[in-house]
């Protein structure tokens, strides 16, 4: 029974992490879209900021995928 409750606790932690990571990813996405303003000429885009935002977003997406995999694994174990 202890393992079951441990998994329930971990599932809740992962759900909270998923919410935080999703919010951060959405903010990064929005910032990247803002930097990639189609009304701005390409030569005036800030390539360094765009690269940093894109790399950060990609990293956060990877974190989200890991969280989802963890939640899927717990779901298989506890059956919910």
N, C-alpha and C positions, 0 to 999 in steps of 0.2 A: 504494500500500500504506500510506503514511503516514496518509492520510485515514481508512482503515479502522481503524487502531490508535488514532487520535485519537478516533474515534467509540466504539470499545470502552471507552476510558478515560472518556469523558464518560458513557457508559451506566452504568458502575460508580459514578461520582460521583452520578448521578441516583438510582440504586438506594439508595445510602446516605442521600441526602437524603430519599427517600421513606420509609425506615424511621424516621428521626428525626421527620419531619413527622407521620407516622401516630401515633407514640407521643405526640407533643405534642397532636395533635387528640383522641386518645382520653382523655388526661388532662383536657383542657379540657371535653370532653363530660361526663365523670364529675363534674367540679367543678360544671358547670352543673346537672346532674341533682340533685346534692346540694343546691344552692341552691334548686332548685324542688321541694323536699320536699313531697309531697302531704299529709303529716301536719301541716304548718305552715299556719296561716291566711294567706290572701293578703295581708292587711294587714301581716303581720310579715315578708314577704319583703323582701330587700335589693335593691331595683330597680336601684340603681347597679351593684352587683356583677354582677347578672344581665345587665345591658346590656353591661358590659365583657366578661364571659365569652362572651356570644353573639357580639359583634363580633369578638373574638379567634378564636373557633372558625370563624366564617364566613371570616375572612381566611386561616386555616390550611387550610381546605377549598379555597379558591381556589389556594393554593400547591400543594396536592396535585394538583389538576387540571392545573396548569401542568407539574408534574413528569411526570405521566402523559402529557401531550401531547408533551413532549420525548422520553420513552422510546418512544412510538409513532413519532415521526418518525425516531428513530435505527433502530428496528426496520425501518422501510421502506427505509432506506438500506443497512443491512448485511444485511438479510434474515434476522435471527435474533430 
